Amino acid sequence: MIAVNEYRTHSCGELRESDVGKQVRLAGWVETIRDHGGILFVDLRDQYGVTQVVVRDDSMLAGVSRESAVAVAGEVVMRDEETFNPKIETGTVEVNVNTLRVLSKASSNLPFEIGNSTDTKEEIRLKYRYLDLRNPKVHNKIILRSQVISFLRRQMDDLGFLEIQTPILTASSPEGARDYLIPSRKHHGQFYALPQAPQIFKQLLMTSGFDRYFQIAPCFRDEDARADRSPGEFYQLDFEMAFATQEDVFSVAEKVLSSTFAHFAKDAAVSQAPFVRIPYQEAMLKYGTDKPDLRNPLKIIDLSDLFVESGFAPFRGRTVRGIPVPGCGSQPRSFFEGMEGFAKSIGMKGLGYVKVDDSMNYLGPIDKFLDSEQRRELARRGDLKPGDILYFIADSEVAASKFAGQIRSELGRRLDILEKNSFRFCFITDFPMYEQDEETGDIVFTHNPFSMPCGGLEALNTRNPLDIIAQQYDIVCNGIELSSGAVRNHELPTMIKAFEIAGYGEEEIQKRFSSLYTAFQYGPPPHAGMAPGVDRMVMLLTGDESIREVIAFPMNSNAQDLMMGAPCEVTEQQLREAHIRIR
Protein backbone atom coordinates (compact mmCIF):
# COMPACT_ATOMS: atom_id res chain seq x y z
CA MET A 1 0.00 0.00 0.00
CA ILE A 2 1.36 3.41 -1.02
CA ALA A 3 1.74 5.80 1.90
CA VAL A 4 -0.05 9.14 1.61
CA ASN A 5 1.88 12.19 2.76
CA GLU A 6 -0.06 13.94 5.50
CA TYR A 7 1.38 17.36 4.71
CA ARG A 8 1.02 17.68 0.95
CA THR A 9 -0.32 16.13 -2.21
CA HIS A 10 1.47 18.64 -4.44
CA SER A 11 4.46 20.96 -4.24
CA CYS A 12 4.05 24.72 -4.22
CA GLY A 13 5.32 24.95 -7.78
CA GLU A 14 3.19 22.21 -9.27
CA LEU A 15 -0.43 23.34 -9.58
CA ARG A 16 -1.79 24.38 -13.01
CA GLU A 17 -5.16 25.17 -14.57
CA SER A 18 -5.66 21.44 -15.17
CA ASP A 19 -5.81 21.02 -11.37
CA VAL A 20 -8.79 23.38 -10.93
CA GLY A 21 -11.50 21.67 -8.84
CA LYS A 22 -9.12 19.33 -7.06
CA GLN A 23 -8.83 19.08 -3.29
CA VAL A 24 -5.13 19.45 -2.47
CA ARG A 25 -2.73 19.79 0.42
CA LEU A 26 0.32 22.05 0.36
CA ALA A 27 3.09 22.69 2.86
CA GLY A 28 5.77 25.34 2.93
CA TRP A 29 6.88 28.65 4.37
CA VAL A 30 4.79 31.79 4.58
CA GLU A 31 6.50 34.24 2.25
CA THR A 32 4.00 37.11 2.42
CA ILE A 33 0.62 37.82 4.02
CA ARG A 34 -1.65 40.41 2.39
CA ASP A 35 -4.86 41.47 4.15
CA HIS A 36 -7.58 42.56 1.74
CA GLY A 37 -10.37 43.42 4.13
CA GLY A 38 -10.93 40.15 5.91
CA ILE A 39 -9.56 37.97 3.14
CA LEU A 40 -5.91 37.04 3.56
CA PHE A 41 -3.72 36.18 0.59
CA VAL A 42 -0.68 34.13 1.48
CA ASP A 43 2.24 33.29 -0.81
CA LEU A 44 3.30 29.82 0.26
CA ARG A 45 6.82 28.80 -0.79
CA ASP A 46 8.75 25.56 -0.86
CA GLN A 47 11.79 24.40 -2.82
CA TYR A 48 9.75 23.99 -6.00
CA GLY A 49 7.95 27.32 -6.22
CA VAL A 50 5.22 29.57 -4.84
CA THR A 51 1.43 29.16 -4.72
CA GLN A 52 -1.04 31.79 -3.61
CA VAL A 53 -3.48 30.49 -1.01
CA VAL A 54 -6.61 32.34 0.14
CA VAL A 55 -7.60 32.32 3.82
CA ARG A 56 -11.06 33.65 4.66
CA ASP A 57 -10.86 33.03 8.40
CA ASP A 58 -8.10 35.27 9.77
CA SER A 59 -8.03 33.32 13.04
CA MET A 60 -6.26 30.55 11.16
CA LEU A 61 -3.22 32.82 10.89
CA ALA A 62 -3.35 34.26 14.39
CA GLY A 63 0.21 34.75 15.62
CA VAL A 64 1.70 33.46 12.39
CA SER A 65 4.49 35.59 10.93
CA ARG A 66 6.46 35.35 7.71
CA GLU A 67 8.75 32.32 7.36
CA SER A 68 6.56 30.20 9.62
CA ALA A 69 6.04 26.65 8.31
CA VAL A 70 2.39 25.77 7.65
CA ALA A 71 0.33 23.08 5.95
CA VAL A 72 -2.95 23.94 4.20
CA ALA A 73 -5.77 22.00 2.54
CA GLY A 74 -8.38 23.30 0.13
CA GLU A 75 -9.70 23.52 -3.43
CA VAL A 76 -7.76 24.72 -6.47
CA VAL A 77 -9.60 27.56 -8.23
CA MET A 78 -8.84 29.94 -11.08
CA ARG A 79 -7.66 33.40 -10.17
CA ASP A 80 -9.52 36.38 -11.54
CA GLU A 81 -7.86 37.15 -14.84
CA GLU A 82 -6.78 40.62 -13.73
CA THR A 83 -4.89 39.06 -10.80
CA PHE A 84 -2.85 36.57 -12.86
CA ASN A 85 0.80 36.60 -11.82
CA PRO A 86 3.09 35.78 -14.79
CA LYS A 87 6.17 35.88 -12.52
CA ILE A 88 5.35 32.48 -11.00
CA GLU A 89 4.45 29.22 -12.75
CA THR A 90 1.31 28.76 -10.62
CA GLY A 91 0.21 32.33 -11.35
CA THR A 92 -3.20 31.55 -12.89
CA VAL A 93 -4.54 29.48 -9.96
CA GLU A 94 -4.89 29.71 -6.20
CA VAL A 95 -6.08 27.48 -3.34
CA ASN A 96 -9.14 28.32 -1.25
CA VAL A 97 -8.05 27.13 2.18
CA ASN A 98 -10.39 24.98 4.28
CA THR A 99 -7.88 24.05 6.97
CA LEU A 100 -4.52 25.46 8.00
CA ARG A 101 -2.11 23.85 10.41
CA VAL A 102 0.83 25.76 11.87
CA LEU A 103 3.81 23.40 11.83
CA SER A 104 6.26 25.80 13.45
CA LYS A 105 6.27 29.54 14.06
CA ALA A 106 9.07 31.88 13.05
CA SER A 107 10.21 34.85 15.06
CA SER A 108 8.87 38.13 13.75
CA ASN A 109 12.41 39.57 14.04
CA LEU A 110 14.06 38.22 10.92
CA PRO A 111 17.74 39.22 10.56
CA PHE A 112 17.06 40.18 6.93
CA GLU A 113 14.38 40.00 4.25
CA ILE A 114 14.64 36.54 2.72
CA GLY A 115 14.11 37.75 -0.83
CA ASN A 116 16.81 40.40 -0.42
CA SER A 117 19.32 38.34 1.56
CA THR A 118 22.03 38.75 -1.08
CA ASP A 119 22.04 42.49 -0.36
CA THR A 120 22.89 41.82 3.29
CA LYS A 121 26.44 41.87 4.70
CA GLU A 122 28.09 38.52 4.10
CA GLU A 123 28.88 38.01 7.79
CA ILE A 124 25.15 38.19 8.63
CA ARG A 125 24.23 35.95 5.72
CA LEU A 126 26.69 33.29 6.83
CA LYS A 127 25.63 33.46 10.47
CA TYR A 128 22.03 32.80 9.42
CA ARG A 129 22.92 30.73 6.36
CA TYR A 130 19.85 28.48 6.76
CA LEU A 131 17.69 31.57 6.20
CA ASP A 132 19.89 32.88 3.39
CA LEU A 133 19.45 29.51 1.67
CA ARG A 134 15.66 29.99 1.66
CA ASN A 135 16.13 32.79 -0.85
CA PRO A 136 15.35 31.08 -4.18
CA LYS A 137 18.25 32.86 -5.88
CA VAL A 138 20.66 31.32 -3.35
CA HIS A 139 18.78 28.04 -2.99
CA ASN A 140 18.81 27.32 -6.72
CA LYS A 141 22.59 27.58 -6.87
CA ILE A 142 22.89 24.69 -4.44
CA ILE A 143 20.37 22.72 -6.49
CA LEU A 144 22.45 23.44 -9.59
CA ARG A 145 25.56 22.25 -7.77
CA SER A 146 23.83 18.96 -6.96
CA GLN A 147 22.72 18.57 -10.57
CA VAL A 148 26.21 19.30 -11.89
CA ILE A 149 27.77 16.68 -9.60
CA SER A 150 25.14 14.13 -10.63
CA PHE A 151 25.78 14.90 -14.30
CA LEU A 152 29.54 14.56 -13.83
CA ARG A 153 29.09 11.20 -12.12
CA ARG A 154 26.94 9.86 -14.95
CA GLN A 155 29.49 10.91 -17.55
CA MET A 156 32.41 9.35 -15.70
CA ASP A 157 30.44 6.14 -15.26
CA ASP A 158 29.61 6.10 -18.98
CA LEU A 159 33.32 6.48 -19.76
CA GLY A 160 34.15 3.40 -17.71
CA PHE A 161 35.53 5.06 -14.58
CA LEU A 162 35.04 3.46 -11.16
CA GLU A 163 34.09 5.72 -8.26
CA ILE A 164 36.37 4.84 -5.36
CA GLN A 165 36.59 6.75 -2.07
CA THR A 166 40.04 7.47 -0.69
CA PRO A 167 40.82 8.13 3.01
CA ILE A 168 40.11 11.41 4.79
CA LEU A 169 42.48 10.66 7.67
CA THR A 170 45.95 10.23 6.25
CA ALA A 171 49.60 11.23 6.69
CA SER A 172 50.97 14.74 6.35
CA SER A 173 52.45 15.36 2.92
CA PRO A 174 54.33 18.36 1.50
CA GLU A 175 52.05 19.27 -1.41
CA GLY A 176 52.43 23.05 -1.44
CA ALA A 177 49.85 24.17 1.14
CA ARG A 178 49.52 23.80 4.90
CA ASP A 179 47.98 20.62 6.21
CA TYR A 180 45.10 20.44 8.65
CA LEU A 181 46.52 18.29 11.45
CA ILE A 182 44.49 15.98 13.70
CA PRO A 183 46.07 14.66 16.89
CA SER A 184 45.92 10.95 17.56
CA ARG A 185 44.42 9.86 20.87
CA LYS A 186 45.88 6.36 20.68
CA HIS A 187 49.34 7.33 19.43
CA HIS A 188 50.80 9.92 21.75
CA GLY A 189 52.49 12.84 19.98
CA GLN A 190 51.51 11.71 16.50
CA PHE A 191 49.10 13.30 14.02
CA TYR A 192 46.90 12.52 11.09
CA ALA A 193 46.39 15.07 8.33
CA LEU A 194 43.39 15.81 6.17
CA PRO A 195 44.31 15.18 2.51
CA GLN A 196 45.19 18.21 0.40
CA ALA A 197 44.23 15.99 -2.55
CA PRO A 198 43.92 12.23 -3.16
CA GLN A 199 47.16 12.44 -5.20
CA ILE A 200 49.12 9.56 -3.70
CA PHE A 201 46.08 7.36 -3.13
CA LYS A 202 44.97 7.56 -6.75
CA GLN A 203 48.48 6.74 -7.93
CA LEU A 204 48.42 3.73 -5.63
CA LEU A 205 45.05 2.71 -7.10
CA MET A 206 46.67 2.66 -10.53
CA THR A 207 49.46 0.52 -9.09
CA SER A 208 46.74 -1.73 -7.64
CA GLY A 209 45.45 -2.57 -11.11
CA PHE A 210 42.41 -0.30 -11.30
CA ASP A 211 42.25 1.09 -14.81
CA ARG A 212 40.08 4.21 -14.45
CA TYR A 213 39.33 5.86 -11.10
CA PHE A 214 37.30 8.92 -10.16
CA GLN A 215 35.60 10.51 -7.18
CA ILE A 216 34.01 13.79 -6.21
CA ALA A 217 36.86 14.32 -3.81
CA PRO A 218 36.94 16.61 -0.77
CA CYS A 219 40.31 18.33 -0.38
CA PHE A 220 41.54 20.22 2.67
CA ARG A 221 44.11 23.00 2.67
CA ASP A 222 44.86 25.49 5.40
CA GLU A 223 45.25 28.45 3.05
CA ASP A 224 43.82 31.93 2.77
CA ALA A 225 40.60 32.61 0.90
CA ARG A 226 40.31 34.26 -2.49
CA ALA A 227 37.30 35.02 -4.63
CA ASP A 228 37.80 31.73 -6.47
CA ARG A 229 39.16 29.72 -3.53
CA SER A 230 37.37 28.66 -0.39
CA PRO A 231 39.45 28.35 2.78
CA GLY A 232 39.46 24.96 4.42
CA GLU A 233 37.84 22.55 2.00
CA PHE A 234 36.87 22.27 -1.63
CA TYR A 235 35.68 19.54 -4.00
CA GLN A 236 37.12 18.34 -7.27
CA LEU A 237 36.32 15.80 -9.97
CA ASP A 238 39.42 13.76 -9.34
CA PHE A 239 40.30 11.16 -11.97
CA GLU A 240 43.25 9.02 -12.98
CA MET A 241 43.89 6.61 -15.86
CA ALA A 242 46.34 3.71 -16.17
CA PHE A 243 48.34 3.12 -19.35
CA ALA A 244 47.41 6.64 -20.41
CA THR A 245 49.06 9.65 -22.02
CA GLN A 246 48.42 13.37 -21.78
CA GLU A 247 46.18 13.16 -24.84
CA ASP A 248 44.04 10.46 -23.19
CA VAL A 249 43.44 12.74 -20.22
CA PHE A 250 42.68 15.70 -22.50
CA SER A 251 40.13 13.62 -24.41
CA VAL A 252 38.21 12.80 -21.22
CA ALA A 253 38.39 16.37 -19.90
CA GLU A 254 37.22 17.84 -23.20
CA LYS A 255 34.22 15.52 -23.40
CA VAL A 256 33.16 15.86 -19.77
CA LEU A 257 33.65 19.62 -19.38
CA SER A 258 32.24 20.70 -22.74
CA SER A 259 29.20 18.44 -22.20
CA THR A 260 28.66 19.74 -18.68
CA PHE A 261 28.83 23.42 -19.60
CA ALA A 262 26.73 22.93 -22.73
CA HIS A 263 24.08 21.07 -20.70
CA PHE A 264 23.79 23.65 -17.93
CA ALA A 265 24.39 26.79 -20.01
CA LYS A 266 22.26 25.93 -23.01
CA ASP A 267 22.29 29.43 -24.53
CA ALA A 268 26.04 29.96 -24.13
CA ALA A 269 28.84 29.36 -26.60
CA VAL A 270 31.02 26.55 -25.19
CA SER A 271 34.40 25.44 -26.50
CA GLN A 272 34.22 22.07 -28.19
CA ALA A 273 37.00 19.52 -28.54
CA PRO A 274 39.80 19.90 -29.21
CA PHE A 275 40.41 22.72 -26.74
CA VAL A 276 43.14 25.21 -27.56
CA ARG A 277 46.55 24.09 -26.31
CA ILE A 278 48.92 26.86 -25.24
CA PRO A 279 52.49 26.16 -24.04
CA TYR A 280 53.31 27.89 -20.77
CA GLN A 281 55.94 30.22 -22.25
CA GLU A 282 53.56 31.29 -25.03
CA ALA A 283 50.80 31.94 -22.50
CA MET A 284 53.07 34.14 -20.42
CA LEU A 285 54.08 36.12 -23.52
CA LYS A 286 50.72 36.50 -25.28
CA TYR A 287 48.50 36.83 -22.21
CA GLY A 288 50.83 37.70 -19.34
CA THR A 289 49.41 34.83 -17.27
CA ASP A 290 49.11 31.06 -17.25
CA LYS A 291 45.37 31.54 -16.68
CA PRO A 292 44.35 33.39 -19.87
CA ASP A 293 40.80 34.57 -20.48
CA LEU A 294 40.30 33.74 -24.16
CA ARG A 295 37.10 35.78 -24.32
CA ASN A 296 39.41 38.81 -24.45
CA PRO A 297 40.63 39.29 -28.06
CA LEU A 298 43.68 41.40 -27.08
CA LYS A 299 47.11 39.79 -27.31
CA ILE A 300 50.48 40.92 -25.98
CA ILE A 301 53.48 41.17 -28.31
CA ASP A 302 57.18 41.19 -27.47
CA LEU A 303 59.06 44.34 -28.53
CA SER A 304 62.22 43.92 -26.44
CA ASP A 305 64.60 43.48 -29.38
CA LEU A 306 63.52 46.84 -30.84
CA PHE A 307 64.72 48.76 -27.79
CA VAL A 308 68.05 47.15 -26.90
CA GLU A 309 69.88 50.37 -27.89
CA SER A 310 66.92 52.73 -27.53
CA GLY A 311 67.39 56.40 -26.82
CA PHE A 312 64.37 56.13 -24.51
CA ALA A 313 65.99 55.23 -21.18
CA PRO A 314 62.97 53.50 -19.55
CA PHE A 315 62.91 50.96 -22.44
CA ARG A 316 66.62 50.51 -23.10
CA GLY A 317 67.75 46.95 -22.40
CA ARG A 318 64.47 46.08 -20.62
CA THR A 319 61.80 43.51 -21.44
CA VAL A 320 59.28 45.54 -23.43
CA ARG A 321 55.80 44.23 -24.13
CA GLY A 322 53.16 45.90 -26.28
CA ILE A 323 49.37 45.62 -26.38
CA PRO A 324 47.77 46.73 -29.67
CA VAL A 325 44.20 47.90 -29.07
CA PRO A 326 42.14 48.28 -32.27
CA GLY A 327 40.00 51.42 -32.52
CA CYS A 328 40.89 52.62 -29.04
CA GLY A 329 42.13 56.00 -30.27
CA SER A 330 38.60 57.39 -30.23
CA GLN A 331 38.30 56.93 -26.47
CA PRO A 332 37.96 60.13 -24.40
CA ARG A 333 40.88 61.52 -22.42
CA SER A 334 39.37 60.21 -19.20
CA PHE A 335 39.83 56.64 -20.49
CA PHE A 336 43.59 57.07 -20.88
CA GLU A 337 43.85 58.83 -17.53
CA GLY A 338 41.94 55.96 -15.95
CA MET A 339 44.31 53.39 -17.44
CA GLU A 340 47.28 55.41 -16.23
CA GLY A 341 45.81 55.43 -12.73
CA PHE A 342 45.20 51.70 -12.84
CA ALA A 343 48.79 51.07 -13.96
CA LYS A 344 50.14 53.00 -10.99
CA SER A 345 47.76 51.19 -8.63
CA ILE A 346 49.34 47.83 -9.55
CA GLY A 347 52.89 49.09 -9.05
CA MET A 348 53.85 50.42 -12.47
CA LYS A 349 55.54 53.82 -12.74
CA GLY A 350 53.37 54.78 -15.70
CA LEU A 351 51.80 53.48 -18.89
CA GLY A 352 53.17 54.69 -22.20
CA TYR A 353 51.31 54.50 -25.49
CA VAL A 354 51.18 55.86 -29.03
CA LYS A 355 48.09 56.60 -31.09
CA VAL A 356 48.00 55.82 -34.84
CA ASP A 357 46.55 58.66 -36.96
CA ASP A 358 44.95 58.45 -40.40
CA SER A 359 48.36 58.79 -42.09
CA MET A 360 49.84 55.95 -39.98
CA ASN A 361 51.88 58.42 -37.98
CA TYR A 362 52.33 57.81 -34.24
CA LEU A 363 51.06 60.43 -31.83
CA GLY A 364 52.63 60.49 -28.38
CA PRO A 365 55.84 61.38 -26.58
CA ILE A 366 57.45 57.97 -27.27
CA ASP A 367 57.34 58.57 -31.04
CA LYS A 368 60.32 60.94 -31.01
CA PHE A 369 62.54 58.08 -29.79
CA LEU A 370 61.52 55.79 -32.68
CA ASP A 371 63.29 55.57 -36.02
CA SER A 372 61.51 54.74 -39.28
CA GLU A 373 62.43 51.04 -39.14
CA GLN A 374 61.08 50.73 -35.57
CA ARG A 375 57.83 52.42 -36.64
CA ARG A 376 57.38 49.99 -39.53
CA GLU A 377 58.16 47.00 -37.31
CA LEU A 378 55.71 48.13 -34.61
CA ALA A 379 53.00 48.45 -37.26
CA ARG A 380 53.78 44.99 -38.61
CA ARG A 381 53.94 43.18 -35.27
CA GLY A 382 50.89 44.93 -33.87
CA ASP A 383 48.95 44.84 -37.17
CA LEU A 384 48.28 48.52 -36.45
CA LYS A 385 45.72 50.54 -38.37
CA PRO A 386 44.52 54.17 -38.15
CA GLY A 387 42.71 54.77 -34.88
CA ASP A 388 44.56 52.04 -32.99
CA ILE A 389 46.51 52.44 -29.76
CA LEU A 390 49.71 50.61 -28.87
CA TYR A 391 50.40 50.40 -25.13
CA PHE A 392 53.94 49.77 -23.85
CA ILE A 393 54.99 47.93 -20.68
CA ALA A 394 58.71 47.82 -19.79
CA ASP A 395 60.31 46.13 -16.78
CA SER A 396 62.15 42.96 -15.82
CA GLU A 397 60.93 39.89 -17.72
CA VAL A 398 58.81 38.58 -14.86
CA ALA A 399 57.33 41.98 -13.96
CA ALA A 400 56.71 42.97 -17.59
CA SER A 401 54.74 39.76 -18.20
CA LYS A 402 52.71 40.20 -15.04
CA PHE A 403 51.94 43.89 -15.62
CA ALA A 404 51.11 43.34 -19.29
CA GLY A 405 48.65 40.60 -18.31
CA GLN A 406 46.95 42.89 -15.80
CA ILE A 407 46.77 45.77 -18.30
CA ARG A 408 45.32 43.42 -20.93
CA SER A 409 42.62 42.26 -18.50
CA GLU A 410 41.78 45.81 -17.44
CA LEU A 411 41.55 46.99 -21.05
CA GLY A 412 39.18 44.12 -21.78
CA ARG A 413 37.01 45.12 -18.84
CA ARG A 414 36.98 48.87 -19.49
CA LEU A 415 36.40 48.52 -23.22
CA ASP A 416 33.76 45.81 -22.63
CA ILE A 417 35.21 43.63 -25.38
CA LEU A 418 35.00 40.24 -23.67
CA GLU A 419 32.92 37.74 -25.63
CA LYS A 420 29.50 37.60 -24.02
CA ASN A 421 27.73 34.47 -22.76
CA SER A 422 30.56 32.10 -23.55
CA PHE A 423 32.86 29.59 -21.87
CA ARG A 424 36.26 29.40 -23.55
CA PHE A 425 38.51 26.55 -22.45
CA CYS A 426 42.21 26.00 -23.06
CA PHE A 427 44.94 23.67 -21.87
CA ILE A 428 48.17 25.26 -20.64
CA THR A 429 50.96 22.76 -21.32
CA ASP A 430 54.71 22.34 -21.05
CA PHE A 431 55.27 23.85 -17.63
CA PRO A 432 58.87 24.12 -16.48
CA MET A 433 59.72 21.28 -14.11
CA TYR A 434 61.84 23.49 -11.84
CA GLU A 435 62.42 27.12 -10.98
CA GLN A 436 64.96 29.00 -8.89
CA ASP A 437 63.77 30.24 -5.52
CA GLU A 438 64.16 34.03 -5.53
CA GLU A 439 65.24 34.19 -1.88
CA THR A 440 67.50 31.15 -1.51
CA GLY A 441 68.60 30.51 -5.09
CA ASP A 442 67.72 26.82 -4.62
CA ILE A 443 66.19 24.72 -7.40
CA VAL A 444 62.58 23.87 -6.44
CA PHE A 445 59.59 22.24 -8.12
CA THR A 446 57.33 24.72 -9.92
CA HIS A 447 54.26 22.51 -9.98
CA ASN A 448 53.38 18.93 -9.06
CA PRO A 449 56.52 17.07 -7.89
CA PHE A 450 55.08 13.73 -9.01
CA SER A 451 55.10 14.70 -12.70
CA MET A 452 57.10 12.93 -15.39
CA PRO A 453 59.80 15.14 -16.93
CA CYS A 454 59.89 15.26 -20.71
CA GLY A 455 62.85 13.11 -21.67
CA GLY A 456 62.64 11.09 -18.47
CA LEU A 457 65.71 10.14 -16.50
CA GLU A 458 68.07 11.09 -19.33
CA ALA A 459 66.85 14.70 -19.27
CA LEU A 460 67.29 14.86 -15.50
CA ASN A 461 70.86 13.55 -15.81
CA THR A 462 72.01 15.65 -18.75
CA ARG A 463 70.08 18.92 -18.94
CA ASN A 464 70.04 22.16 -16.96
CA PRO A 465 67.14 21.69 -14.50
CA LEU A 466 65.73 25.09 -15.43
CA ASP A 467 65.41 23.92 -19.05
CA ILE A 468 63.51 20.72 -18.27
CA ILE A 469 59.84 20.66 -19.25
CA ALA A 470 57.37 18.60 -17.23
CA GLN A 471 54.41 16.68 -18.59
CA GLN A 472 52.12 18.94 -16.58
CA TYR A 473 49.05 20.81 -17.70
CA ASP A 474 46.30 23.07 -16.46
CA ILE A 475 42.82 23.53 -17.82
CA VAL A 476 41.55 27.12 -17.77
CA CYS A 477 38.09 28.54 -18.47
CA ASN A 478 37.42 32.27 -18.79
CA GLY A 479 40.57 33.11 -16.87
CA ILE A 480 39.82 30.68 -14.01
CA GLU A 481 42.07 27.68 -13.43
CA LEU A 482 39.75 24.68 -13.16
CA SER A 483 42.39 22.03 -12.75
CA SER A 484 45.99 21.02 -12.85
CA GLY A 485 47.15 17.57 -13.85
CA ALA A 486 50.08 15.59 -15.10
CA VAL A 487 51.46 12.45 -16.57
CA ARG A 488 52.84 10.89 -13.40
CA ASN A 489 56.42 9.90 -12.75
CA HIS A 490 55.95 6.14 -12.32
CA GLU A 491 59.61 5.14 -12.65
CA LEU A 492 61.32 4.93 -9.25
CA PRO A 493 64.85 5.90 -10.44
CA THR A 494 63.37 8.90 -12.28
CA MET A 495 61.39 9.93 -9.20
CA ILE A 496 64.48 9.66 -7.00
CA LYS A 497 66.51 11.80 -9.37
CA ALA A 498 63.72 14.38 -9.79
CA PHE A 499 63.52 14.88 -6.03
CA GLU A 500 67.28 14.84 -5.67
CA ILE A 501 67.53 17.87 -7.96
CA ALA A 502 65.02 19.66 -5.71
CA GLY A 503 67.13 18.90 -2.64
CA TYR A 504 65.51 15.69 -1.34
CA GLY A 505 67.77 12.73 -0.59
CA GLU A 506 66.57 9.17 -1.19
CA GLU A 507 66.20 8.56 2.55
CA GLU A 508 63.92 11.57 2.83
CA ILE A 509 61.82 10.33 -0.11
CA GLN A 510 61.52 6.93 1.60
CA LYS A 511 60.33 8.65 4.75
CA ARG A 512 57.97 11.23 3.25
CA PHE A 513 56.53 9.13 0.44
CA SER A 514 57.12 5.65 1.75
CA SER A 515 53.96 4.20 0.16
CA LEU A 516 54.83 5.38 -3.36
CA TYR A 517 58.51 4.56 -2.92
CA THR A 518 57.68 0.98 -1.99
CA ALA A 519 54.77 0.50 -4.41
CA PHE A 520 56.81 1.72 -7.37
CA GLN A 521 59.13 -1.25 -6.86
CA TYR A 522 56.31 -3.57 -7.96
CA GLY A 523 55.53 -2.66 -11.55
CA PRO A 524 53.42 0.52 -11.53
CA PRO A 525 51.80 1.29 -14.91
CA PRO A 526 52.25 4.59 -16.73
CA HIS A 527 49.37 6.76 -15.53
CA ALA A 528 48.00 10.27 -15.80
CA GLY A 529 45.09 12.34 -14.58
CA MET A 530 43.72 15.65 -13.43
CA ALA A 531 41.08 17.08 -11.06
CA PRO A 532 38.77 19.90 -12.25
CA GLY A 533 37.33 21.90 -9.34
CA VAL A 534 33.60 21.40 -8.83
CA ASP A 535 33.15 24.63 -6.86
CA ARG A 536 34.77 26.68 -9.61
CA MET A 537 32.72 24.98 -12.32
CA VAL A 538 29.49 25.91 -10.58
CA MET A 539 30.75 29.44 -9.88
CA LEU A 540 31.39 29.90 -13.60
CA LEU A 541 27.97 28.53 -14.51
CA THR A 542 26.17 30.86 -12.08
CA GLY A 543 28.29 33.87 -13.02
CA ASP A 544 29.19 34.55 -9.37
CA GLU A 545 32.41 36.30 -8.47
CA SER A 546 32.71 34.60 -5.06
CA ILE A 547 33.00 30.84 -4.70
CA ARG A 548 31.20 31.04 -1.35
CA GLU A 549 27.94 31.69 -3.22
CA VAL A 550 27.86 28.12 -4.55
CA ILE A 551 28.75 26.27 -1.32
CA ALA A 552 25.91 25.34 1.03
CA PHE A 553 27.71 26.19 4.27
CA PRO A 554 30.91 28.08 3.47
CA MET A 555 33.41 29.62 5.83
CA ASN A 556 33.97 33.35 5.62
CA SER A 557 37.13 34.85 4.13
CA ASN A 558 38.82 34.51 7.53
CA ALA A 559 38.25 30.72 7.61
CA GLN A 560 35.49 30.95 10.24
CA ASP A 561 32.14 29.15 10.28
CA LEU A 562 29.99 31.87 11.83
CA MET A 563 26.92 29.68 11.94
CA MET A 564 28.51 26.77 13.82
CA GLY A 565 31.07 28.86 15.69
CA ALA A 566 34.13 27.12 14.30
CA PRO A 567 36.97 27.10 15.02
CA CYS A 568 36.14 26.94 18.70
CA GLU A 569 37.72 26.15 22.04
CA VAL A 570 37.43 22.61 23.39
CA THR A 571 37.43 21.25 26.89
CA GLU A 572 40.52 20.47 28.93
CA GLN A 573 39.41 16.82 28.94
CA GLN A 574 39.40 16.72 25.14
CA LEU A 575 42.88 18.25 25.05
CA ARG A 576 44.21 15.73 27.54
CA GLU A 577 42.77 12.80 25.57
CA ALA A 578 44.57 14.10 22.46
CA HIS A 579 47.78 14.74 24.46
CA ILE A 580 47.72 18.45 23.62
CA ARG A 581 48.71 21.46 25.70
CA ILE A 582 47.95 24.96 24.41
CA ARG A 583 51.07 27.13 24.29
PyMOL commands that set and color helices and strands:
alter all, ss='L'
color gray80, all
select helices_A, chain A and resi 17-19+58-61+81-83+114-119+122-127+129-132+136-158+199-207+246-264+280-286+304-307+328-330+333-345+365-369+372-382+397-415+456-462+465-467+492-501+506-512+514-519+534-542+547-550+572-577
alter helices_A, ss='H'
color red, helices_A
select strands_A, chain A and resi 23-35+40-46+49-55+69-78+93-104+162-163+181-183+191-193+212-221+232-242+269-270+276-279+301-302+319-325+352-356+362-363+389-395+422-423+425-429+434-436+443-445+472-477+480-487+527-530
alter strands_A, ss='S'
color yellow, strands_A
deselect
rebuild
show_as cartoon
